[in-house]
Amino acid sequence: MTHHVIIVGGGASGVLLAAHFLRQANRTDVTIVEPRSGIGEGLAYSTKDPCHLLNTRAANMSAFDDDPQHFWRWLVESGAATACELEGAFSFAPRSRYRDYLVDLVRHWLPGSGDGRLRVLRDTCIALAQTHRGVSATLASGLSLTADRAVLAIGHAVPVGPSPYDPAWSSPEDLRIGPDEDILVLGAGLSMIDKLASLHARGHRGRITALSRRALLPRVHAVTAPFHLDPADIPLGTGPGYFLRWLRRTVRWAESEGRDWREVMDAVRPHASAIWSAMPASGRARFLRHGRTMWDVHRHRMPPALADLTHEALSSGLLRLVAGRLVDEHVDGDRHHVRIRHRRGDHRTLVVDRIIDCTGIRRRPDADGTGLVAQLIDSGIARTDPLGLGLDVAANCGLVDRSGTASGRIFALGPVTKARFWEITAIPDIRAQARRLAAELA
């Protein structure tokens, strides 16, 4: 019997899920609904800028956790490793190459080049409903689809409409940034690093100021050795204070044994969802307020090449880090007059030509510009979690409705499920979730 699954979203999450469905022996037909012109893009991989690198080494970017060298082999066999001058599996490839990899991953299931089990519709899903036989999807074009199951793989919520600041994912060319313009970047994370790399490559001369609450840069990747932590080693069910103290003690112990702190963080990573799920609800809220920044800068690291560029920019004065927050801003002529409250309490005014919002991707899921998530919530099919991180899902990724019942028809995958799984934004986490969900639904 043939099963039909609709995947809403053709970015990395959607393509990875489709690949896991289609590589199974049993018959599953897949339809991806994606408004962009191509699949495999999303926010992360739509960039064409060769300066934008993956922030995970090639050896960890395989689509399949049972074949960890799959992506690196593809880089070598396709010639991309040579073209990008990558020296080994520890290398950090351009993000645009990963988009090419994702497209190639499902090519042989597409009509014309494959067996036709995968159909890609360039359209926007605006409504989902459960029926007595499965699900129905309404598209913006007026088309209606039916299937046995549907999976939301819509990535991070991207609001549409006017914004007071320039968006992080637009290129300097799209924003028409002049080489001598002074720029304020809101945020000091990986998105800021991308923007710095793009501007530096174009010979930018104006001052770049990165403003964030603590002015902490992402830490740097390094070659490490495998390190294993058993679930029994980890204090599950404790609050963030106790957990972070345990983590610091473990790092100190590892360093006393000649190991690297990164090895401890990487060993904790497979247990992140269990740690988050077991943490009391009040503890999760405290972690988001007080512990998240320190977690993120150690957990989400930058490639060595971008670290070198960043430190060069700091040394030359091109880049400046400021700890504080924006409290007021107005436009006088063509320039922004920004009032900043420093972390130490004093205020100062900064005058810039541009403000670019690189504050990250933590937005309520119903901020998505397509209106689909809002429709699901309004109809009672879905609900958000109490912290507003994402949609409420069951352990098997089934969407939880207004009454608290998990759906057996509509599921979710990837960043939209971070309310339950927390660390579900990177490829190693998403591919494992995709494998489990595909196995269950197939």
C-alpha positions as CSV (number, residue, x, y, z in Angstrom):
1,M,0.0,0.0,0.0
2,T,1.3,3.4,-0.9
3,H,1.3,6.2,1.7
4,H,1.4,9.8,0.8
5,V,3.0,12.4,3.1
6,I,2.9,16.2,2.6
7,I,5.9,18.1,3.9
8,V,5.2,21.8,4.5
9,G,8.6,23.5,3.9
10,G,11.4,22.6,1.5
11,G,14.3,23.9,3.5
12,A,16.9,21.7,5.2
13,S,14.5,20.1,7.6
14,G,11.9,19.2,4.9
15,V,14.5,17.8,2.4
16,L,16.2,15.7,5.1
17,L,12.8,14.3,6.1
18,A,11.9,13.6,2.5
19,A,15.3,11.8,2.0
20,H,14.7,9.6,5.1
21,F,11.2,8.7,3.9
22,L,12.2,7.9,0.3
23,R,15.3,5.8,1.1
24,Q,13.2,3.3,3.0
25,A,12.1,0.1,1.3
26,N,8.4,0.5,1.8
27,R,6.4,2.7,-0.5
28,T,5.9,6.3,0.5
29,D,5.2,9.2,-1.9
30,V,6.2,12.6,-0.7
31,T,5.0,16.1,-1.7
32,I,7.0,19.1,-0.6
33,V,5.2,22.4,-0.6
34,E,7.8,25.3,-0.7
35,P,7.2,28.9,-1.8
36,R,10.9,29.5,-2.7
37,S,12.1,28.7,-6.2
38,G,14.2,25.9,-5.1
39,I,14.4,23.3,-2.3
40,G,17.2,23.1,0.3
41,E,17.4,26.8,1.0
42,G,15.5,28.2,4.0
43,L,17.1,31.0,5.9
44,A,20.4,29.1,6.5
45,Y,21.2,28.0,3.0
46,S,19.7,30.5,0.6
47,T,22.8,32.6,0.8
48,K,25.0,32.8,-2.3
49,D,27.9,34.5,-0.5
50,P,31.0,32.3,-0.4
51,C,32.0,34.0,2.8
52,H,29.1,32.4,4.7
53,L,30.5,29.1,6.0
54,L,28.8,26.2,7.7
55,N,29.4,26.5,11.5
56,T,29.7,22.8,11.7
57,R,32.6,20.8,10.3
58,A,31.9,18.7,7.1
59,A,32.3,15.5,9.1
60,N,29.2,16.3,11.1
61,M,26.9,17.5,8.3
62,S,25.9,14.2,6.7
63,A,22.2,13.8,6.1
64,F,22.3,10.3,7.6
65,D,23.7,9.6,11.1
66,D,24.4,6.0,10.0
67,D,26.7,7.3,7.3
68,P,28.6,10.2,8.9
69,Q,31.0,10.7,5.9
70,H,28.2,11.1,3.4
71,F,28.5,14.9,3.0
72,W,32.3,14.8,2.9
73,R,32.2,12.2,0.2
74,W,29.8,14.3,-1.8
75,L,32.1,17.3,-1.5
76,V,35.0,15.2,-2.8
77,E,33.2,13.4,-5.6
78,S,31.4,16.5,-6.8
79,G,34.6,18.5,-7.0
80,A,33.4,21.0,-4.4
81,A,36.2,20.1,-1.9
82,T,38.8,21.0,-4.5
83,A,37.0,24.1,-5.7
84,C,36.6,25.4,-2.2
85,E,40.1,24.4,-1.2
86,L,38.9,22.2,1.7
87,E,41.6,20.1,3.3
88,G,39.7,17.4,5.1
89,A,36.5,16.4,6.9
90,F,37.2,19.0,9.6
91,S,36.8,21.8,7.0
92,F,33.9,24.2,7.0
93,A,32.3,24.4,3.6
94,P,30.4,27.4,2.2
95,R,26.7,27.2,3.1
96,S,25.7,27.4,-0.6
97,R,27.4,24.0,-1.1
98,Y,25.2,22.4,1.5
99,R,22.2,23.7,-0.4
100,D,23.6,21.9,-3.5
101,Y,24.1,18.8,-1.5
102,L,20.5,18.8,-0.2
103,V,19.2,19.2,-3.8
104,D,21.3,16.4,-5.0
105,L,20.2,14.2,-2.1
106,V,16.7,13.8,-3.5
107,R,17.3,14.3,-7.2
108,H,16.8,10.6,-8.1
109,W,13.3,10.6,-6.7
110,L,12.1,13.6,-8.7
111,P,10.1,13.2,-11.9
112,G,12.2,13.1,-15.0
113,S,15.5,12.4,-13.2
114,G,14.1,9.7,-10.9
115,D,11.2,7.5,-10.0
116,G,8.8,10.3,-9.4
117,R,8.0,9.5,-5.8
118,L,8.9,13.1,-4.8
119,R,6.8,16.0,-6.0
120,V,7.8,19.6,-5.3
121,L,5.1,22.3,-5.5
122,R,6.2,25.9,-5.6
123,D,3.4,27.2,-3.5
124,T,2.5,28.3,0.1
125,C,0.4,26.2,2.4
126,I,-2.0,28.5,4.2
127,A,-4.2,25.9,6.0
128,L,-4.1,22.3,7.2
129,A,-7.1,20.2,8.4
130,Q,-7.6,16.7,9.6
131,T,-10.1,14.5,7.8
132,H,-11.6,11.1,8.6
133,R,-9.1,9.6,6.1
134,G,-6.0,11.8,6.6
135,V,-5.2,15.4,6.1
136,S,-6.0,18.1,3.6
137,A,-3.8,21.1,2.7
138,T,-5.0,24.3,1.2
139,L,-2.4,26.2,-0.9
140,A,-2.3,29.9,-1.7
141,S,-2.9,29.2,-5.4
142,G,-6.2,27.6,-4.5
143,L,-5.0,24.0,-5.0
144,S,-6.1,21.5,-2.4
145,L,-4.0,18.4,-1.5
146,T,-5.0,15.3,0.4
147,A,-2.6,12.8,2.1
148,D,-2.3,10.3,4.9
149,R,0.0,12.5,7.0
150,A,1.4,16.0,7.0
151,V,4.6,17.3,8.6
152,L,5.4,20.9,9.4
153,A,9.0,21.6,8.5
154,I,8.7,25.3,8.3
155,G,12.0,26.2,10.1
156,H,12.2,29.5,12.0
157,A,9.3,32.0,11.9
158,V,10.1,34.8,9.5
159,P,7.8,37.8,9.8
160,V,6.9,39.7,6.7
161,G,6.0,43.3,6.2
162,P,7.9,46.5,7.1
163,S,10.6,46.5,9.7
164,P,12.4,49.5,11.3
165,Y,15.8,47.8,10.7
166,D,17.5,46.0,7.8
167,P,17.1,42.2,8.0
168,A,20.1,40.0,8.8
169,W,19.6,37.7,5.8
170,S,19.8,40.4,3.1
171,S,23.1,40.9,1.4
172,P,25.0,44.2,1.4
173,E,24.2,44.5,-2.3
174,D,20.5,44.0,-1.7
175,L,20.6,46.6,1.1
176,R,22.8,48.9,-1.0
177,I,25.3,49.5,1.8
178,G,27.9,52.0,0.9
179,P,31.6,51.2,1.7
180,D,31.9,54.2,4.1
181,E,28.6,53.8,6.0
182,D,28.7,53.4,9.7
183,I,26.7,50.3,10.8
184,L,25.1,49.2,14.0
185,V,24.5,45.5,14.2
186,L,22.0,44.3,16.8
187,G,23.5,41.1,18.1
188,A,27.0,39.6,18.3
189,G,26.3,36.0,17.3
190,L,26.8,34.0,14.2
191,S,24.5,36.2,12.1
192,M,26.7,39.2,12.9
193,I,29.8,37.2,12.0
194,D,28.2,36.5,8.6
195,K,27.4,40.1,8.0
196,L,31.0,41.1,9.0
197,A,32.4,38.6,6.6
198,S,30.3,39.9,3.7
199,L,31.1,43.5,4.4
200,H,34.9,42.8,4.9
201,A,35.0,40.9,1.6
202,R,33.6,44.0,-0.2
203,G,36.3,46.3,1.3
204,H,34.0,48.0,3.8
205,R,35.6,51.0,5.5
206,G,32.9,52.4,7.8
207,R,32.7,51.5,11.5
208,I,30.7,48.4,12.5
209,T,29.4,48.3,16.0
210,A,27.9,45.1,17.3
211,L,25.6,45.7,20.2
212,S,24.4,42.8,22.5
213,R,23.6,42.4,26.1
214,R,26.9,40.9,27.1
215,A,29.0,41.6,24.0
216,L,30.1,37.9,23.8
217,L,31.3,36.4,20.6
218,P,30.7,32.8,19.7
219,R,33.6,30.6,20.7
220,V,35.8,28.9,18.0
221,H,35.8,25.3,16.8
222,A,38.9,23.2,17.3
223,V,40.0,19.7,16.5
224,T,38.9,17.5,19.4
225,A,38.9,13.9,20.5
226,P,35.7,11.9,21.1
227,F,34.3,12.1,24.7
228,H,31.4,10.1,26.0
229,L,28.9,11.0,28.7
230,D,26.4,8.4,29.9
231,P,22.9,9.6,30.8
232,A,23.6,8.5,34.4
233,D,26.4,11.0,34.5
234,I,24.1,14.0,33.8
235,P,21.9,15.6,36.6
236,L,18.5,15.3,34.8
237,G,15.6,17.0,36.4
238,T,17.5,19.7,38.1
239,G,17.2,23.5,37.7
240,P,19.6,25.5,35.4
241,G,21.8,26.7,38.3
242,Y,22.6,23.2,39.5
243,F,23.1,21.9,35.9
244,L,25.4,24.8,34.9
245,R,27.5,24.3,38.0
246,W,27.8,20.6,37.2
247,L,28.8,21.5,33.6
248,R,31.5,23.8,34.9
249,R,32.9,21.2,37.3
250,T,32.9,18.6,34.5
251,V,34.8,21.0,32.2
252,R,37.4,21.7,34.9
253,W,37.8,18.0,35.5
254,A,38.2,17.4,31.8
255,E,40.8,20.1,31.4
256,S,42.7,18.8,34.4
257,E,42.9,15.5,32.4
258,G,44.3,17.3,29.4
259,R,41.0,17.4,27.4
260,D,39.3,20.4,25.8
261,W,36.1,22.0,27.1
262,R,34.6,21.6,23.6
263,E,34.7,17.8,24.1
264,V,32.5,18.1,27.1
265,M,30.0,20.4,25.3
266,D,29.9,18.0,22.3
267,A,29.4,15.1,24.7
268,V,26.4,16.9,26.4
269,R,24.8,17.7,23.0
270,P,23.1,14.3,22.4
271,H,21.5,14.6,25.8
272,A,20.3,18.2,25.4
273,S,16.7,17.3,24.6
274,A,16.5,15.0,27.6
275,I,18.1,17.7,29.9
276,W,15.6,20.3,28.6
277,S,12.6,18.0,28.9
278,A,13.4,17.0,32.4
279,M,14.1,20.6,33.6
280,P,11.2,22.1,35.6
281,A,9.1,24.6,33.7
282,S,10.3,27.5,36.0
283,G,13.9,26.4,35.4
284,R,13.5,26.6,31.7
285,A,12.3,30.2,32.0
286,R,15.3,31.0,34.3
287,F,17.6,29.4,31.8
288,L,16.3,31.5,28.9
289,R,16.7,34.7,31.0
290,H,20.1,34.0,32.6
291,G,21.9,31.0,31.1
292,R,21.1,30.9,27.4
293,T,23.7,33.4,26.2
294,M,26.6,31.5,27.8
295,W,25.2,28.2,26.5
296,D,24.9,29.6,23.0
297,V,28.4,31.1,22.7
298,H,29.9,27.8,23.7
299,R,27.5,25.5,21.9
300,H,27.1,27.3,18.6
301,R,30.7,28.0,17.6
302,M,32.3,29.6,14.5
303,P,34.9,28.3,12.1
304,P,38.5,29.2,12.7
305,A,38.7,31.2,9.5
306,L,35.8,33.5,10.6
307,A,37.4,33.7,14.0
308,D,40.6,35.0,12.5
309,L,38.7,37.5,10.4
310,T,36.7,38.7,13.5
311,H,39.8,39.3,15.6
312,E,41.5,41.1,12.7
313,A,38.5,43.4,12.4
314,L,38.6,44.1,16.2
315,S,42.3,44.8,16.1
316,S,42.0,47.2,13.1
317,G,39.0,49.0,14.6
318,L,36.6,48.0,11.8
319,L,34.5,46.2,14.4
320,R,33.7,47.2,17.9
321,L,31.7,45.2,20.5
322,V,29.4,47.0,22.9
323,A,27.6,45.5,25.9
324,G,24.2,47.0,26.4
325,R,20.9,47.5,24.8
326,L,19.1,50.0,22.5
327,V,16.7,52.1,24.5
328,D,15.8,54.8,21.9
329,E,16.3,55.6,18.2
330,H,15.2,58.3,15.8
331,V,16.1,59.3,12.3
332,D,17.5,62.8,11.6
333,G,18.1,63.3,7.9
334,D,19.6,60.1,6.6
335,R,21.2,58.9,9.9
336,H,20.0,57.0,12.9
337,H,20.6,58.5,16.3
338,V,20.7,55.6,18.7
339,R,20.6,55.9,22.5
340,I,22.4,52.9,24.2
341,R,22.2,51.9,27.8
342,H,25.5,50.3,28.6
343,R,25.7,47.2,30.8
344,R,27.4,49.2,33.5
345,G,24.4,51.6,33.6
346,D,25.5,54.7,31.7
347,H,24.0,56.0,28.5
348,R,25.5,57.2,25.2
349,T,24.3,58.2,21.8
350,L,25.6,56.6,18.6
351,V,25.0,58.0,15.1
352,V,25.0,55.5,12.3
353,D,23.9,55.1,8.7
354,R,22.4,51.6,9.1
355,I,20.9,49.3,11.7
356,I,20.9,45.6,10.9
357,D,18.9,43.2,13.0
358,C,21.0,40.2,13.8
359,T,19.3,39.4,17.2
360,G,18.7,35.8,16.2
361,I,15.8,33.6,15.5
362,R,13.9,33.4,18.7
363,R,10.4,34.5,17.7
364,R,7.0,33.2,18.5
365,P,6.0,30.6,15.9
366,D,2.8,32.4,15.0
367,A,5.0,35.3,13.7
368,D,5.5,33.3,10.5
369,G,4.4,35.4,7.6
370,T,2.5,32.6,5.8
371,G,-0.3,32.6,8.4
372,L,-0.3,28.8,8.6
373,V,0.8,28.5,12.2
374,A,-1.8,31.1,13.2
375,Q,-4.5,29.2,11.3
376,L,-3.5,26.0,13.2
377,I,-3.7,27.7,16.5
378,D,-6.9,29.5,15.8
379,S,-8.6,26.3,14.6
380,G,-7.4,24.5,17.8
381,I,-5.3,22.0,15.9
382,A,-2.1,23.3,17.5
383,R,-1.0,25.4,20.5
384,T,2.2,27.1,21.5
385,D,4.2,26.2,24.5
386,P,4.0,28.4,27.7
387,L,7.3,30.1,26.9
388,G,6.4,30.9,23.3
389,L,9.4,29.0,21.9
390,G,7.5,26.9,19.4
391,L,4.5,24.6,18.9
392,D,3.7,22.1,21.5
393,V,4.4,18.6,20.3
394,A,4.4,15.1,21.7
395,A,7.5,12.9,22.1
396,N,6.8,11.4,18.6
397,C,6.5,15.0,17.2
398,G,2.7,14.8,16.9
399,L,1.1,18.3,17.0
400,V,-0.7,18.8,20.4
401,D,-4.1,20.5,20.0
402,R,-5.9,23.0,22.2
403,S,-7.2,20.3,24.5
404,G,-3.8,18.7,25.0
405,T,-4.3,15.7,22.6
406,A,-1.5,14.7,20.3
407,S,-2.4,14.3,16.6
408,G,-1.8,11.1,14.7
409,R,-2.1,12.9,11.4
410,I,-0.2,16.2,11.6
411,F,3.4,16.3,12.9
412,A,6.2,18.8,13.2
413,L,10.0,18.7,12.6
414,G,13.0,20.9,13.2
415,P,13.2,24.3,14.8
416,V,9.4,24.6,15.2
417,T,9.6,21.8,17.8
418,K,12.3,23.5,19.9
419,A,9.9,24.0,22.8
420,R,10.1,20.3,23.5
421,F,13.5,19.3,22.2
422,W,15.4,22.6,22.6
423,E,18.6,21.7,20.6
424,I,16.9,21.1,17.3
425,T,18.3,23.7,15.0
426,A,21.5,22.1,13.8
427,I,21.8,19.4,11.1
428,P,23.1,16.6,13.4
429,D,20.0,17.0,15.6
430,I,17.5,17.4,12.8
431,R,18.7,14.4,10.8
432,A,18.2,12.1,13.9
433,Q,14.7,13.5,14.4
434,A,13.9,13.0,10.7
435,R,15.1,9.4,10.8
436,R,12.9,8.6,13.8
437,L,9.9,10.4,12.5
438,A,10.2,8.8,9.0
439,A,10.5,5.3,10.5
440,E,7.4,5.8,12.7
441,L,5.2,7.3,10.0
442,A,6.3,4.9,7.3
